[in-house]
Amino acid sequence: MPPIGDTLREARMRQRLDIVDVEERTKIRAKYLRALENEEWGLLPGPTFVRTFLRTYAEAVGLDPHVLVEEYRAASDEVEEPEPQPQPLSNRRPRRPRSERRRPRTPGPPAPLALLGAAVVAVIAFLIILGLVGGGGGGKDKAASTTRTSTAPRKAAAKPKRAPGAARGVTLRIAPSVPTYVCIDSGDGSPRVFEGILSQARTFKNGGELRANLGKRSVKITANGKPMPVQDSADPLGVRVTKAGAQEITSGPRPCA
């Protein structure tokens, strides 16, 4: 297979495009496009940007981006970082110190339930006798009313309602002003949610996390319903969205890289 730079240059020339035309299509600076064609990898910001630029350039001239990216990996001897493996949790609970072990309770005084019951009975009996001695029905009605009031069941406390609109996951809306390469996953080692050229606004949802790798910054981003400030430029952009909010990925491997 011809070198990567020759493949890009020949595809551009077959479509009768110059570097300025490709720069307008991809929003990648001309000096980076020339560095790709000349395979001057040291002039590019880093391996992540090289792979992003290769994908965007290849799609702009009608080439398969995966083939060029894999050839670049092999040529640069790039080694992917191993994914962290989850450590098995022990089923045995940690033993509590002796000082925190449960101490025997000191028996307290018995609850005065019997005295309270006797007092209630005495009050009710007094009210009944008072009604009989008075000879009127008002005393009986009053006593009955008092009895009904004391034995009426209490209204159960209302359960707290869940606040409307509580977030159940994360959302990411990308609205490009020009066709832009976009690759989205849901975390390190996760399958890709979307990869391709995005020419119109689209919303992505997930339960806990979304990460996006964009070929350029000519986009409007809304994360969890809140706009994220992005300065329009031809540089690539990495974004991570969680329930806590959105933040730009400034270091480390990018999504789908």
C-alpha positions as a Markdown table, in Angstrom:
| # | Residue | x | y | z |
|---|---|---|---|---|
| 1 | Met | 0.0 | 0.0 | 0.0 |
| 2 | Pro | 1.4 | 3.5 | -0.8 |
| 3 | Pro | 2.5 | 5.7 | 2.1 |
| 4 | Ile | -0.2 | 7.6 | 4.0 |
| 5 | Gly | 0.9 | 11.0 | 2.7 |
| 6 | Asp | 0.9 | 9.8 | -1.0 |
| 7 | Thr | -2.5 | 8.3 | -0.6 |
| 8 | Leu | -4.0 | 11.5 | 0.7 |
| 9 | Arg | -2.3 | 13.6 | -1.9 |
| 10 | Glu | -3.3 | 11.4 | -4.8 |
| 11 | Ala | -6.9 | 11.3 | -3.6 |
| 12 | Arg | -7.0 | 15.1 | -3.4 |
| 13 | Met | -5.5 | 15.6 | -6.8 |
| 14 | Arg | -8.0 | 13.1 | -8.3 |
| 15 | Gln | -10.8 | 15.4 | -7.1 |
| 16 | Arg | -8.9 | 18.4 | -8.5 |
| 17 | Leu | -8.6 | 20.0 | -5.0 |
| 18 | Asp | -5.8 | 22.1 | -3.6 |
| 19 | Ile | -4.9 | 22.5 | 0.0 |
| 20 | Val | -7.1 | 25.6 | 0.4 |
| 21 | Asp | -10.1 | 23.6 | -0.8 |
| 22 | Val | -9.5 | 20.8 | 1.7 |
| 23 | Glu | -8.9 | 23.4 | 4.5 |
| 24 | Glu | -12.3 | 24.9 | 3.8 |
| 25 | Arg | -14.0 | 21.4 | 3.9 |
| 26 | Thr | -12.3 | 20.1 | 7.0 |
| 27 | Lys | -11.6 | 23.3 | 8.9 |
| 28 | Ile | -8.0 | 22.0 | 9.5 |
| 29 | Arg | -5.2 | 24.4 | 9.1 |
| 30 | Ala | -3.2 | 24.2 | 5.8 |
| 31 | Lys | 0.1 | 23.6 | 7.6 |
| 32 | Tyr | -1.3 | 20.5 | 9.3 |
| 33 | Leu | -2.7 | 19.2 | 6.0 |
| 34 | Arg | 0.7 | 19.6 | 4.4 |
| 35 | Ala | 2.3 | 17.9 | 7.4 |
| 36 | Leu | -0.1 | 14.9 | 6.9 |
| 37 | Glu | 0.8 | 14.6 | 3.2 |
| 38 | Asn | 4.5 | 14.9 | 3.9 |
| 39 | Glu | 4.1 | 12.5 | 6.9 |
| 40 | Glu | 5.9 | 15.1 | 9.2 |
| 41 | Trp | 4.2 | 13.8 | 12.3 |
| 42 | Gly | 6.4 | 15.9 | 14.6 |
| 43 | Leu | 4.7 | 19.1 | 13.3 |
| 44 | Leu | 1.3 | 17.9 | 14.6 |
| 45 | Pro | 0.1 | 18.4 | 18.2 |
| 46 | Gly | 0.2 | 14.7 | 19.1 |
| 47 | Pro | -0.9 | 11.2 | 18.2 |
| 48 | Thr | -4.5 | 11.9 | 19.1 |
| 49 | Phe | -4.6 | 14.9 | 16.8 |
| 50 | Val | -2.9 | 12.9 | 14.0 |
| 51 | Arg | -5.6 | 10.2 | 14.1 |
| 52 | Thr | -8.4 | 12.8 | 14.2 |
| 53 | Phe | -6.9 | 14.8 | 11.3 |
| 54 | Leu | -6.4 | 11.6 | 9.3 |
| 55 | Arg | -10.1 | 10.6 | 9.7 |
| 56 | Thr | -11.3 | 14.0 | 8.8 |
| 57 | Tyr | -9.0 | 14.4 | 5.8 |
| 58 | Ala | -9.7 | 10.9 | 4.5 |
| 59 | Glu | -13.5 | 11.4 | 4.6 |
| 60 | Ala | -13.2 | 14.7 | 2.9 |
| 61 | Val | -11.4 | 13.2 | -0.1 |
| 62 | Gly | -13.5 | 9.9 | -0.2 |
| 63 | Leu | -11.0 | 7.5 | 1.5 |
| 64 | Asp | -11.6 | 4.9 | 4.2 |
| 65 | Pro | -10.4 | 6.6 | 7.4 |
| 66 | His | -10.0 | 3.3 | 9.4 |
| 67 | Val | -7.4 | 1.9 | 6.9 |
| 68 | Leu | -5.2 | 5.1 | 7.2 |
| 69 | Val | -5.5 | 5.2 | 11.0 |
| 70 | Glu | -4.5 | 1.6 | 11.4 |
| 71 | Glu | -1.5 | 2.1 | 9.0 |
| 72 | Tyr | -0.5 | 5.1 | 11.1 |
| 73 | Arg | -0.6 | 3.0 | 14.3 |
| 74 | Ala | 1.6 | 0.4 | 12.7 |
| 75 | Ala | 4.0 | 2.9 | 11.3 |
| 76 | Ser | 4.4 | 4.8 | 14.5 |
| 77 | Asp | 4.6 | 1.7 | 16.7 |
| 78 | Glu | 1.8 | 3.2 | 18.9 |
| 79 | Val | 0.9 | 1.0 | 21.9 |
| 80 | Glu | -2.5 | 1.3 | 23.4 |
| 81 | Glu | -2.7 | 1.6 | 27.1 |
| 82 | Pro | -4.1 | -1.5 | 28.8 |
| 83 | Glu | -7.6 | -1.0 | 30.3 |
| 84 | Pro | -7.7 | -1.2 | 34.1 |
| 85 | Gln | -9.2 | -4.4 | 35.3 |
| 86 | Pro | -11.7 | -4.3 | 38.2 |
| 87 | Gln | -10.4 | -5.8 | 41.4 |
| 88 | Pro | -12.6 | -8.5 | 43.0 |
| 89 | Leu | -14.2 | -7.4 | 46.2 |
| 90 | Ser | -13.8 | -9.6 | 49.3 |
| 91 | Asn | -17.0 | -11.1 | 50.6 |
| 92 | Arg | -15.6 | -11.0 | 54.2 |
| 93 | Arg | -16.5 | -7.9 | 56.1 |
| 94 | Pro | -13.7 | -6.0 | 58.0 |
| 95 | Arg | -13.6 | -6.9 | 61.6 |
| 96 | Arg | -14.6 | -4.1 | 63.9 |
| 97 | Pro | -12.2 | -3.0 | 66.7 |
| 98 | Arg | -13.0 | -4.3 | 70.2 |
| 99 | Ser | -13.6 | -0.7 | 71.3 |
| 100 | Glu | -16.5 | -0.4 | 68.7 |
| 101 | Arg | -18.1 | -3.7 | 69.5 |
| 102 | Arg | -21.6 | -3.6 | 70.8 |
| 103 | Arg | -21.7 | -3.2 | 74.5 |
| 104 | Pro | -24.4 | -4.7 | 76.7 |
| 105 | Arg | -27.2 | -2.2 | 77.4 |
| 106 | Thr | -27.9 | -1.2 | 80.9 |
| 107 | Pro | -31.5 | -2.0 | 81.8 |
| 108 | Gly | -33.4 | 1.3 | 82.3 |
| 109 | Pro | -36.6 | 2.0 | 84.2 |
| 110 | Pro | -39.7 | 0.3 | 82.9 |
| 111 | Ala | -42.0 | 2.4 | 80.8 |
| 112 | Pro | -45.0 | 3.8 | 82.8 |
| 113 | Leu | -47.6 | 2.3 | 80.4 |
| 114 | Ala | -49.7 | 0.8 | 83.2 |
| 115 | Leu | -49.8 | 4.1 | 85.1 |
| 116 | Leu | -50.7 | 6.0 | 81.9 |
| 117 | Gly | -53.5 | 3.5 | 81.1 |
| 118 | Ala | -54.9 | 3.8 | 84.6 |
| 119 | Ala | -54.9 | 7.6 | 84.4 |
| 120 | Val | -56.8 | 7.5 | 81.1 |
| 121 | Val | -59.4 | 5.1 | 82.5 |
| 122 | Ala | -59.9 | 7.3 | 85.6 |
| 123 | Val | -60.5 | 10.4 | 83.5 |
| 124 | Ile | -63.0 | 8.6 | 81.3 |
| 125 | Ala | -64.8 | 7.3 | 84.4 |
| 126 | Phe | -64.9 | 10.7 | 86.0 |
| 127 | Leu | -66.4 | 12.3 | 82.8 |
| 128 | Ile | -69.1 | 9.6 | 82.7 |
| 129 | Ile | -70.0 | 10.0 | 86.3 |
| 130 | Leu | -70.1 | 13.8 | 85.9 |
| 131 | Gly | -72.6 | 13.4 | 83.0 |
| 132 | Leu | -74.8 | 11.1 | 85.1 |
| 133 | Val | -74.8 | 13.4 | 88.1 |
| 134 | Gly | -75.6 | 16.5 | 86.0 |
| 135 | Gly | -78.6 | 14.7 | 84.5 |
| 136 | Gly | -78.1 | 16.4 | 81.1 |
| 137 | Gly | -77.2 | 14.9 | 77.8 |
| 138 | Gly | -74.6 | 17.6 | 77.2 |
| 139 | Gly | -72.1 | 15.9 | 79.5 |
| 140 | Lys | -72.5 | 12.6 | 77.8 |
| 141 | Asp | -72.0 | 14.2 | 74.4 |
| 142 | Lys | -69.0 | 16.0 | 75.6 |
| 143 | Ala | -67.5 | 12.8 | 77.1 |
| 144 | Ala | -68.2 | 10.9 | 73.9 |
| 145 | Ser | -66.7 | 13.6 | 71.8 |
| 146 | Thr | -63.6 | 13.6 | 74.0 |
| 147 | Thr | -63.4 | 9.8 | 73.7 |
| 148 | Arg | -63.7 | 10.0 | 69.9 |
| 149 | Thr | -61.1 | 12.7 | 69.7 |
| 150 | Ser | -58.6 | 10.8 | 71.8 |
| 151 | Thr | -59.1 | 7.6 | 69.8 |
| 152 | Ala | -59.3 | 9.1 | 66.3 |
| 153 | Pro | -56.5 | 7.8 | 64.1 |
| 154 | Arg | -53.8 | 10.2 | 63.1 |
| 155 | Lys | -53.5 | 11.2 | 59.4 |
| 156 | Ala | -50.5 | 9.6 | 57.8 |
| 157 | Ala | -47.7 | 12.0 | 56.9 |
| 158 | Ala | -47.6 | 12.7 | 53.2 |
| 159 | Lys | -44.7 | 11.0 | 51.4 |
| 160 | Pro | -42.2 | 13.4 | 50.0 |
| 161 | Lys | -42.7 | 13.8 | 46.3 |
| 162 | Arg | -39.9 | 13.4 | 43.9 |
| 163 | Ala | -38.8 | 16.7 | 42.4 |
| 164 | Pro | -40.1 | 17.1 | 38.9 |
| 165 | Gly | -37.4 | 16.9 | 36.1 |
| 166 | Ala | -34.9 | 15.1 | 38.2 |
| 167 | Ala | -32.1 | 13.9 | 36.0 |
| 168 | Arg | -32.1 | 10.2 | 35.2 |
| 169 | Gly | -29.1 | 10.3 | 32.9 |
| 170 | Val | -26.9 | 12.6 | 30.8 |
| 171 | Thr | -27.7 | 14.3 | 27.4 |
| 172 | Leu | -25.4 | 15.8 | 24.9 |
| 173 | Arg | -26.6 | 17.9 | 21.9 |
| 174 | Ile | -24.2 | 18.8 | 19.2 |
| 175 | Ala | -25.2 | 21.4 | 16.6 |
| 176 | Pro | -22.4 | 21.9 | 14.0 |
| 177 | Ser | -22.2 | 25.0 | 11.8 |
| 178 | Val | -20.3 | 23.1 | 9.2 |
| 179 | Pro | -20.0 | 19.3 | 8.6 |
| 180 | Thr | -17.8 | 18.0 | 11.4 |
| 181 | Tyr | -16.3 | 14.7 | 12.3 |
| 182 | Val | -17.8 | 13.4 | 15.6 |
| 183 | Cys | -17.0 | 10.2 | 17.5 |
| 184 | Ile | -18.9 | 9.5 | 20.8 |
| 185 | Asp | -18.5 | 6.7 | 23.4 |
| 186 | Ser | -19.7 | 6.2 | 27.0 |
| 187 | Gly | -16.3 | 5.8 | 28.8 |
| 188 | Asp | -12.9 | 4.2 | 28.5 |
| 189 | Gly | -13.1 | 0.9 | 26.7 |
| 190 | Ser | -16.8 | 1.2 | 25.8 |
| 191 | Pro | -18.2 | 0.7 | 22.3 |
| 192 | Arg | -18.7 | 3.7 | 20.1 |
| 193 | Val | -22.2 | 5.3 | 20.3 |
| 194 | Phe | -21.7 | 7.2 | 17.1 |
| 195 | Glu | -18.9 | 7.9 | 14.6 |
| 196 | Gly | -19.1 | 9.9 | 11.4 |
| 197 | Ile | -19.6 | 13.3 | 9.8 |
| 198 | Leu | -22.3 | 15.3 | 11.5 |
| 199 | Ser | -23.9 | 18.0 | 9.4 |
| 200 | Gln | -27.0 | 18.8 | 11.5 |
| 201 | Ala | -27.9 | 19.0 | 15.2 |
| 202 | Arg | -28.3 | 15.7 | 17.0 |
| 203 | Thr | -28.9 | 14.7 | 20.7 |
| 204 | Phe | -27.3 | 11.7 | 22.4 |
| 205 | Lys | -28.3 | 10.2 | 25.7 |
| 206 | Asn | -26.8 | 7.8 | 28.2 |
| 207 | Gly | -27.3 | 6.6 | 31.8 |
| 208 | Gly | -24.1 | 7.9 | 33.4 |
| 209 | Glu | -21.4 | 9.3 | 31.0 |
| 210 | Leu | -20.8 | 10.5 | 27.4 |
| 211 | Arg | -17.5 | 11.5 | 25.8 |
| 212 | Ala | -17.2 | 13.2 | 22.4 |
| 213 | Asn | -14.2 | 13.7 | 20.1 |
| 214 | Leu | -14.8 | 16.5 | 17.4 |
| 215 | Gly | -12.6 | 17.3 | 14.5 |
| 216 | Lys | -13.2 | 21.0 | 14.9 |
| 217 | Arg | -14.8 | 23.5 | 17.3 |
| 218 | Ser | -17.4 | 25.1 | 14.9 |
| 219 | Val | -20.2 | 23.6 | 17.0 |
| 220 | Lys | -22.7 | 24.6 | 19.6 |
| 221 | Ile | -22.8 | 22.1 | 22.5 |
| 222 | Thr | -25.6 | 21.7 | 25.1 |
| 223 | Ala | -24.9 | 19.3 | 28.0 |
| 224 | Asn | -27.8 | 18.3 | 30.3 |
| 225 | Gly | -29.8 | 21.2 | 29.0 |
| 226 | Lys | -27.1 | 23.8 | 29.7 |
| 227 | Pro | -25.0 | 25.4 | 26.9 |
| 228 | Met | -21.2 | 24.8 | 27.0 |
| 229 | Pro | -19.1 | 27.7 | 25.8 |
| 230 | Val | -16.9 | 26.7 | 22.8 |
| 231 | Gln | -14.7 | 29.1 | 20.8 |
| 232 | Asp | -15.1 | 28.6 | 17.1 |
| 233 | Ser | -11.9 | 27.3 | 15.5 |
| 234 | Ala | -10.4 | 24.6 | 13.3 |
| 235 | Asp | -8.8 | 22.8 | 16.3 |
| 236 | Pro | -10.2 | 19.5 | 17.5 |
| 237 | Leu | -12.3 | 19.3 | 20.7 |
| 238 | Gly | -12.8 | 16.6 | 23.4 |
| 239 | Val | -15.8 | 16.8 | 25.8 |
| 240 | Arg | -16.8 | 14.6 | 28.8 |
| 241 | Val | -20.4 | 14.9 | 30.1 |
| 242 | Thr | -21.6 | 13.4 | 33.4 |
| 243 | Lys | -24.5 | 14.1 | 35.7 |
| 244 | Ala | -22.4 | 16.8 | 37.4 |
| 245 | Gly | -21.9 | 18.7 | 34.2 |
| 246 | Ala | -19.6 | 19.0 | 31.1 |
| 247 | Gln | -15.9 | 19.6 | 30.9 |
| 248 | Glu | -13.3 | 19.8 | 28.1 |
| 249 | Ile | -10.8 | 16.9 | 27.8 |
| 250 | Thr | -7.4 | 18.7 | 27.8 |
| 251 | Ser | -5.1 | 15.8 | 28.5 |
| 252 | Gly | -4.9 | 12.0 | 28.2 |
| 253 | Pro | -6.4 | 9.8 | 25.5 |
| 254 | Arg | -9.4 | 11.2 | 23.6 |
| 255 | Pro | -12.7 | 9.2 | 23.0 |
| 256 | Cys | -12.5 | 6.7 | 20.2 |
| 257 | Ala | -8.8 | 7.2 | 20.0 |
